């Protein structure tokens, strides 16, 4: 009986150990550490050439159902930062001077096709009042090897989740957001 109580006490102390541990860096007083971690996770480099560096916005990548079909497509935003706009800091990190482009694409993984919706030039903070293109079943483009669209497609597919997010399904089908 005494051994059982000791084991239970040890189990409680082990479980409570996480409660008494020091706070993580994500809860730093100034909030900069958490913001830096989020910034690194939001954009990922998918391609770089002599003119631009192409970043995938992983946070806003969505899986959508193709209208009138039971198949899925990816809805993605790509951030293009001109190479001449990138500035190297003394600590080796790279940051943009402010001007970049956002491109909106739809991607069909099953048929290796891409559809360009719109592009906007951003100087500062983008507005949410853009005139974005709409889905058009006649505008799907097959990939041309070594083209920019081919590079974007393969960069996006590398980071695309294989299964649909249950939250996306609820939002798209039932119009319920969690």
Protein Blocks (a to p, Z undefined) as FASTA:
>chain_A
ZZmmmmmmmmmmmmmmmmmpccdfklgfklmmmmmmmmmmmpccfbdcfkbccdddfklg
ccdddehiabdcdddddddddfklpccdfkopacdfhiacdddddddfklopaddfbdcd
dehjadfkbccddddfklcccddehiaklmmmmmmmmmpcfbdcfklmmmmmnopaZZ
